[in-house]
């Protein structure tokens, strides 16, 4: 039997009505126990069938000696058994009519066992199943409380996360949960004997619950198809990618990690950029970029207004913006003259420095004067409040401008405890906040890079013709 490789064929992976956990264990700390517990405690509403040769009960659920003993239908099998048993289990699942499987088990090409992985690949091709793994950390679909993974349970959100590395994926999920960042989908795909990074990218490109995609990748199975799909999906929603194995030594580490060939790092990065992927350098950038690309409008040019009450952070922001190829120009004279209401010792250039005497009213008046024109394409507002300035009132005032001016407005509210109550007000209004000027500047760069990509393609297409287009 040949696999159906359409996007629809992945539906049962993320939307099963029933799950068999093959290799379920009654011992706490064992992967087979913890994954079953995650599925149960995560609130999955469908049928859950533990499978273990000993039978009995695990977590108060009847346990079956094999998948063939399960009386009802099984949509998804989660396999956590020794590597050498997996090909036969795939055969059993195929005979049972299981639609999809997630193979958590390791011990294949990543450990040098190429022969066993080839055997597994052949069995999968003949089974009719769509298979994630082997050597993976599992999958998550927060919309139906599916947590078929050994990783922490993250809350609901709009980010779809694809990762070749399960451990790194788990660390990012834990970090996201700590920061209150939710996910729509998570999938660790490991050695990819069947479903690969391109299949998953294509699936999330059509997923209505996913607004932004983040991707950690080490090697690509089919470079040409990946580029074609990435470009197509990038027209609909942002893709933020981090590539492992860019250096020669890193590439060598990849081969011992997932058994994949990383290829020439520079070629990958160039191809990613041409396909509209935004390249992240670290975990912070995954989520920094996600915030601006999810909540901000498209930039129509490269000119950035920096409005601040503190000179040092504004200088840092200006340096970073300039280094990244953006522009921080002075306002034209006719526009600058409209700032005559400011005291003479305030800087009316760019950055516009309101000094420590800044009030919420001054911030708003200057921002409306300069940002409501066509000259600036984005604004970075920095607030480093002295103890006597209410940063909450400034945040509320800035939020009103966000409603009036439909251009990217980014915030950098600094000083920890003094701004903790202001940040939720900003972000609740779709104004992304960043803790440092450099991170704020890099996020604006990501927005600009995506805007340039869309602008190139919009020369041949209109907004009206772009199905699913979102700036």
C-alpha positions as CSV (number, residue, x, y, z in Angstrom):
1,X,0.0,0.0,0.0
2,X,1.3,3.5,-0.9
3,X,0.9,6.4,1.5
4,X,-1.3,9.3,0.5
5,X,1.1,12.3,0.9
6,X,-1.6,15.0,0.7
7,X,-1.9,17.5,3.5
8,X,-5.3,16.0,4.4
9,X,-3.5,12.7,5.2
10,X,-1.9,14.3,8.3
11,X,-5.3,15.1,9.8
12,X,-5.5,12.0,11.9
13,X,-2.1,12.7,13.4
14,X,-3.4,15.9,15.0
15,X,-7.1,15.1,15.3
16,X,-7.5,11.5,16.4
17,X,-10.7,10.2,18.0
18,X,-8.7,7.5,19.7
19,X,-5.1,6.7,20.7
20,X,-3.2,3.5,21.5
21,X,-0.1,4.0,23.6
22,X,2.0,1.0,22.6
23,X,4.7,0.4,25.2
24,X,2.7,2.0,28.0
25,X,4.3,1.4,31.4
26,X,3.0,1.4,35.0
27,X,6.3,2.7,36.3
28,X,6.6,6.4,37.0
29,X,9.6,8.0,35.3
30,X,9.4,5.6,32.3
31,X,8.7,7.3,29.0
32,X,5.8,4.9,28.4
33,X,4.2,6.0,31.7
34,X,4.8,9.7,31.4
35,X,3.4,10.0,27.9
36,X,0.3,8.1,28.8
37,X,-0.1,10.3,31.9
38,X,0.4,13.4,29.7
39,X,-2.4,12.3,27.4
40,X,-4.8,11.5,30.3
41,X,-4.1,14.6,32.4
42,X,-4.0,16.8,29.3
43,X,-7.7,16.2,29.0
44,X,-7.9,14.3,25.7
45,X,-11.6,13.4,25.3
46,X,-11.3,10.4,22.9
47,X,-10.6,6.8,23.6
48,X,-7.2,6.0,25.2
49,X,-5.9,2.4,25.0
50,X,-2.6,1.5,26.8
51,X,-0.9,-1.5,25.2
52,X,1.5,-3.7,27.2
53,X,2.1,-7.4,27.0
54,X,1.4,-7.8,30.7
55,X,-2.1,-6.5,30.4
56,X,-3.9,-5.3,33.6
57,X,-4.6,-1.6,34.3
58,X,-2.4,1.5,34.0
59,X,-3.7,4.8,35.3
60,X,-7.1,3.1,35.8
61,X,-7.3,2.3,32.1
62,X,-7.8,-1.2,30.8
63,X,-4.5,-2.3,29.2
64,X,-4.3,-4.5,26.1
65,X,-1.6,-7.1,25.3
66,X,-1.4,-5.9,21.6
67,X,-3.1,-3.4,19.4
68,X,-5.0,-6.2,17.7
69,X,-6.9,-6.9,21.0
70,X,-8.4,-3.4,21.0
71,X,-12.1,-3.7,20.0
72,X,-12.7,-0.2,18.8
73,X,-11.1,1.8,16.0
74,X,-7.7,3.3,16.6
75,X,-6.8,6.6,14.8
76,X,-3.3,7.2,16.3
77,X,-0.7,4.9,17.7
78,X,2.1,6.3,20.0
79,X,4.9,3.7,19.9
80,X,7.4,3.6,22.8
81,X,9.0,0.2,22.5
82,X,12.6,-1.1,21.8
83,X,13.7,-0.1,18.3
84,X,13.9,-3.6,16.9
85,X,10.2,-4.2,17.7
86,X,8.9,-1.2,15.9
87,X,8.8,-2.5,12.3
88,X,6.5,-5.4,13.4
89,X,4.3,-3.1,15.4
90,X,3.9,-0.9,12.3
91,X,2.7,-4.1,10.5
92,X,0.2,-4.8,13.3
93,X,-1.1,-1.2,13.2
94,X,-1.5,-1.4,9.4
95,X,-3.5,-4.6,9.8
96,X,-5.6,-3.0,12.5
97,X,-6.5,-0.1,10.3
98,X,-4.6,2.5,12.4
99,X,-4.4,5.8,10.4
100,X,-1.2,7.4,11.9
101,X,1.6,6.7,14.3
102,X,4.2,8.6,16.3
103,X,7.3,6.6,16.9
104,X,9.1,7.9,20.0
105,X,11.6,5.0,20.1
106,X,15.2,5.8,19.4
107,X,18.0,3.5,18.1
108,X,17.9,4.0,14.4
109,X,20.1,6.0,12.0
110,X,21.0,8.5,14.7
111,X,22.9,5.7,16.5
112,X,24.3,4.2,13.3
113,X,21.6,1.6,12.8
114,X,20.8,2.4,9.1
115,X,19.7,-1.1,8.3
116,X,16.9,-1.1,10.9
117,X,15.7,2.4,9.8
118,X,15.5,1.2,6.2
119,X,13.5,-1.8,7.3
120,X,11.1,0.6,9.2
121,X,10.8,2.8,6.2
122,X,9.8,-0.1,4.0
123,X,7.2,-1.3,6.5
124,X,5.8,2.2,6.8
125,X,5.5,2.5,3.0
126,X,3.5,-0.7,2.9
127,X,1.3,0.1,5.9
128,X,-0.8,3.0,4.8
129,X,0.0,4.9,8.0
130,X,1.4,8.4,8.2
131,X,4.3,8.2,10.6
132,X,6.2,10.8,12.7
133,X,9.7,9.8,13.9
134,X,11.4,7.7,14.9
135,X,13.6,9.3,17.6
136,X,11.1,12.1,18.3
137,X,9.5,13.7,21.3
138,X,5.9,13.5,20.1
139,X,3.1,15.9,19.0
140,X,0.7,18.4,20.5
141,X,-2.6,19.9,19.3
142,X,-3.8,22.3,22.0
143,X,-7.2,22.8,20.4
144,X,-8.3,19.2,21.3
145,X,-6.1,18.7,24.3
146,X,-3.8,16.3,22.6
147,X,-0.5,16.0,24.4
148,X,1.1,12.9,22.9
149,X,4.6,13.9,24.0
150,X,7.2,13.5,26.7
151,X,7.4,17.3,26.9
152,X,5.7,19.9,29.2
153,X,2.1,20.8,28.4
154,X,1.9,24.3,26.9
155,X,-1.2,26.5,26.7
156,X,-3.3,27.4,23.7
157,X,-1.9,29.9,21.3
158,X,-1.4,30.8,17.6
159,X,2.1,29.6,17.1
160,X,2.8,26.3,15.3
161,X,6.2,24.8,16.2
162,X,8.0,22.2,14.1
163,X,11.3,20.9,15.4
164,X,13.8,18.2,14.3
165,X,15.3,18.1,17.8
166,X,13.0,16.8,20.5
167,X,15.1,18.0,23.4
168,X,15.5,21.5,22.0
169,X,11.8,21.6,21.3
170,X,11.0,20.6,24.9
171,X,13.3,23.3,26.2
172,X,11.5,25.9,24.0
173,X,8.1,24.7,25.1
174,X,9.1,25.0,28.8
175,X,10.5,28.5,28.1
176,X,7.2,29.4,26.3
177,X,5.1,28.2,29.2
178,X,7.2,30.2,31.7
179,X,6.6,33.3,29.6
180,X,2.9,32.7,29.1
181,X,3.3,32.0,25.4
182,X,0.8,29.5,23.9
183,X,1.0,27.1,20.9
184,X,-1.5,25.8,18.4
185,X,0.5,22.8,17.4
186,X,3.9,21.2,18.3
187,X,5.6,18.4,16.5
188,X,9.0,16.9,16.9
189,X,9.7,14.8,13.8
190,X,13.1,13.2,14.5
191,X,14.5,11.0,11.7
192,X,11.5,11.5,9.4
193,X,11.1,8.1,7.8
194,X,7.8,9.3,6.4
195,X,6.4,12.7,7.4
196,X,9.1,15.3,7.0
197,X,9.6,19.0,7.7
198,X,8.0,20.0,4.3
199,X,4.8,17.9,4.9
200,X,4.4,19.5,8.3
201,X,5.1,23.0,7.0
202,X,2.5,22.5,4.3
203,X,0.0,21.2,6.9
204,X,0.4,24.2,9.2
205,X,0.2,26.5,6.2
206,X,-3.4,25.4,5.9
207,X,-4.2,25.2,9.6
208,X,-6.7,27.8,10.7
209,X,-5.5,27.8,14.3
210,X,-1.9,28.6,13.4
211,X,-1.1,32.2,12.6
212,X,2.7,32.0,12.8
213,X,5.1,29.1,12.3
214,X,8.4,28.5,14.0
215,X,10.8,25.9,12.7
216,X,14.0,24.4,14.0
217,X,15.7,22.4,11.2
218,X,19.0,20.6,10.8
219,X,18.7,19.0,7.4
220,X,16.1,18.9,4.6
221,X,15.0,15.7,2.8
222,X,14.0,17.3,-0.4
223,X,15.4,20.8,-0.8
224,X,13.5,21.7,-4.0
225,X,10.1,20.7,-2.6
226,X,10.9,22.4,0.7
227,X,11.7,25.7,-1.0
228,X,8.5,25.6,-3.1
229,X,6.3,24.9,-0.1
230,X,8.1,27.4,2.1
231,X,7.6,30.2,-0.4
232,X,3.9,29.3,-0.9
233,X,3.2,29.2,2.9
234,X,5.2,32.4,3.5
235,X,2.7,34.3,1.3
236,X,0.0,33.3,3.8
237,X,1.7,33.4,7.2
238,X,5.1,34.2,8.7
239,X,7.7,31.4,9.0
240,X,10.5,31.9,11.5
241,X,13.4,29.4,11.1
242,X,16.5,28.5,13.0
243,X,19.0,26.3,11.2
244,X,21.3,23.9,13.1
245,X,24.5,22.7,11.5
246,X,25.5,25.9,9.7
247,X,29.2,25.4,10.5
248,X,31.3,22.4,9.5
249,X,31.5,21.2,13.2
250,X,27.8,21.8,13.7
251,X,27.0,19.8,10.6
252,X,29.1,16.9,12.0
253,X,27.1,17.1,15.3
254,X,23.8,17.0,13.3
255,X,24.8,13.7,11.7
256,X,25.3,12.1,15.1
257,X,22.1,13.6,16.4
258,X,19.3,12.7,13.9
259,X,21.3,10.8,11.3
260,X,20.5,13.5,8.7
261,X,22.9,15.3,6.4
262,X,22.9,19.0,7.2
263,X,24.3,20.2,3.9
264,X,26.1,23.4,3.2
265,X,24.8,25.9,5.8
266,X,25.3,29.0,3.7
267,X,23.3,27.6,0.8
268,X,20.5,26.7,3.2
269,X,20.4,30.2,4.7
270,X,20.3,31.9,1.3
271,X,17.5,29.6,0.1
272,X,15.5,30.2,3.3
273,X,15.7,33.9,2.8
274,X,14.6,33.7,-0.8
275,X,11.6,31.7,0.3
276,X,10.5,34.3,2.7
277,X,11.7,32.6,5.9
278,X,12.8,34.9,8.7
279,X,16.0,33.7,10.2
280,X,16.3,33.6,14.0
281,X,19.6,33.2,15.8
282,X,18.3,32.1,19.2
283,X,15.2,31.1,21.1
284,X,14.4,34.7,22.2
285,X,14.2,35.6,18.5
286,X,11.7,32.8,17.8
287,X,9.2,34.5,20.1
288,X,10.3,38.1,19.6
289,X,9.7,37.8,15.9
290,X,6.5,35.9,16.4
291,X,5.1,38.8,18.4
292,X,5.7,41.5,15.8
293,X,4.7,39.3,12.9
294,X,1.5,38.2,14.5
295,X,0.4,41.6,15.8
296,X,1.9,44.4,13.6
297,X,0.9,45.7,10.3
298,X,3.2,45.4,7.3
299,X,5.9,48.1,7.0
300,X,5.8,50.3,3.9
301,X,9.4,51.4,4.1
302,X,12.6,51.4,6.2
303,X,12.3,54.7,8.2
304,X,11.9,54.2,11.9
305,X,10.9,56.8,14.5
306,X,12.6,56.4,17.9
307,X,10.8,58.2,20.7
308,X,12.3,58.0,24.2
309,X,12.7,59.5,27.6
310,X,16.2,58.3,28.0
311,X,19.2,58.9,25.7
312,X,21.3,55.8,26.3
313,X,18.7,53.1,25.3
314,X,17.7,55.3,22.3
315,X,21.4,55.3,21.1
316,X,21.5,51.5,21.5
317,X,18.3,51.1,19.4
318,X,19.6,53.5,16.7
319,X,22.9,51.6,16.4
320,X,21.1,48.3,16.1
321,X,18.5,49.5,13.6
322,X,21.2,51.1,11.4
323,X,23.4,48.0,11.6
324,X,20.4,45.9,10.4
325,X,19.9,48.1,7.4
326,X,17.0,50.3,8.6
327,X,16.9,54.1,8.7
328,X,16.5,56.4,11.6
329,X,16.3,59.8,9.8
330,X,15.6,63.2,11.3
331,X,12.1,64.5,10.5
332,X,11.9,66.9,7.6
333,X,12.0,70.6,8.6
334,X,8.3,71.2,8.1
335,X,7.6,68.3,10.3
336,X,10.2,69.2,12.9
337,X,8.7,72.7,13.2
338,X,5.5,71.1,14.5
339,X,7.5,70.1,17.6
340,X,8.0,73.7,18.7
341,X,5.8,73.1,21.7
342,X,8.7,71.1,23.2
343,X,11.2,72.9,25.4
344,X,14.4,73.9,23.6
345,X,16.6,71.5,25.5
346,X,14.6,68.5,24.2
347,X,16.1,66.7,21.2
348,X,13.8,67.1,18.2
349,X,16.0,65.1,15.9
350,X,15.6,61.3,15.8
351,X,15.7,59.8,18.3
352,X,13.3,62.4,19.9
353,X,14.4,62.6,23.5
354,X,11.7,63.8,25.9
355,X,14.1,63.5,28.9
356,X,13.0,62.3,32.3
357,X,10.4,65.1,32.4
358,X,8.3,63.2,29.8
359,X,4.6,62.7,30.6
360,X,2.0,60.5,29.0
361,X,0.5,63.6,27.3
362,X,3.9,64.6,25.8
363,X,4.5,61.1,24.5
364,X,1.1,61.0,22.8
365,X,1.4,64.5,21.3
366,X,4.8,63.9,19.8
367,X,3.9,60.5,18.5
368,X,0.7,61.8,16.9
369,X,2.6,64.7,15.3
370,X,5.3,62.6,13.8
371,X,3.8,59.2,13.3
372,X,0.5,60.2,11.7
373,X,2.3,61.4,8.6
374,X,3.6,59.1,5.8
375,X,7.3,59.9,6.6
376,X,7.9,57.2,9.2
377,X,7.0,53.6,8.6
378,X,7.4,52.2,12.1
379,X,7.9,53.6,15.6
380,X,9.9,52.4,18.6
381,X,8.7,54.0,21.8
382,X,11.1,53.6,24.8
383,X,10.1,54.3,28.3
384,X,12.6,54.1,31.2
385,X,10.5,55.5,34.0
386,X,11.9,57.4,36.9
387,X,10.2,56.5,40.1
388,X,7.8,59.5,39.8
389,X,6.5,58.6,36.3
390,X,3.5,56.2,36.1
391,X,4.5,53.8,33.3
392,X,0.9,52.4,33.2
393,X,-0.5,55.9,32.3
394,X,2.1,56.2,29.5
395,X,1.2,52.7,28.2
396,X,-2.5,53.5,28.2
397,X,-1.9,56.8,26.3
398,X,0.3,55.0,23.7
399,X,-2.3,52.4,23.3
400,X,-4.8,55.1,22.1
401,X,-2.4,56.1,19.3
402,X,-2.2,52.4,18.3
403,X,-5.9,52.5,17.6
404,X,-5.6,55.7,15.4
405,X,-2.4,55.0,13.4
406,X,-2.4,51.8,11.4
407,X,1.4,51.3,11.3
408,X,3.8,49.1,13.3
409,X,4.2,50.5,16.9
410,X,6.7,48.7,19.0
411,X,7.5,49.3,22.7
412,X,10.6,49.0,24.9
413,X,9.4,49.5,28.5
414,X,12.5,49.0,30.7
415,X,13.1,48.9,34.5
416,X,11.6,45.6,35.6
417,X,9.4,46.2,38.6
418,X,8.5,49.7,37.6
419,X,6.9,48.6,34.3
420,X,5.5,45.1,35.0
421,X,1.9,46.4,35.2
422,X,2.3,48.5,32.0
423,X,3.4,45.7,29.7
424,X,0.1,43.7,29.7
425,X,-1.7,47.0,28.7
426,X,0.6,47.4,25.7
427,X,0.5,43.9,24.5
428,X,-3.2,43.7,25.1
429,X,-3.5,46.4,22.5
430,X,-1.2,44.6,20.0
431,X,1.9,46.7,20.8
432,X,4.7,44.1,21.3
433,X,7.1,45.0,24.1
434,X,10.7,44.0,24.4
435,X,13.0,44.3,27.4
436,X,16.0,45.7,25.6
437,X,16.5,48.2,22.7
438,X,18.5,45.7,20.7
439,X,15.8,43.0,20.9
440,X,13.2,45.6,19.9
441,X,15.3,46.7,17.0
442,X,15.8,43.2,15.8
443,X,12.1,42.5,15.9
444,X,11.5,45.6,13.7
445,X,14.1,44.1,11.3
446,X,12.1,40.9,11.1
447,X,9.0,42.8,10.3
448,X,10.8,44.7,7.6
449,X,12.3,41.6,6.1
450,X,8.8,40.0,5.8
451,X,7.4,43.2,4.3
452,X,10.2,43.2,1.7
453,X,9.4,39.6,0.7
454,X,5.7,40.3,0.4
455,X,6.4,43.5,-1.6
456,X,8.4,41.6,-4.2
457,X,5.6,39.2,-4.7
458,X,2.8,41.7,-4.6
459,X,4.3,43.3,-7.8
460,X,2.6,40.4,-9.6
461,X,-0.3,39.8,-7.3
462,X,-2.8,42.0,-5.5
463,X,-3.9,41.7,-1.9
464,X,-7.3,40.7,-3.2
465,X,-5.9,37.7,-5.0
466,X,-3.8,36.5,-2.1
467,X,-6.0,33.9,-0.5
468,X,-5.3,33.7,3.2
469,X,-2.9,36.7,3.0
470,X,-2.0,38.3,6.3
471,X,0.6,41.0,6.5
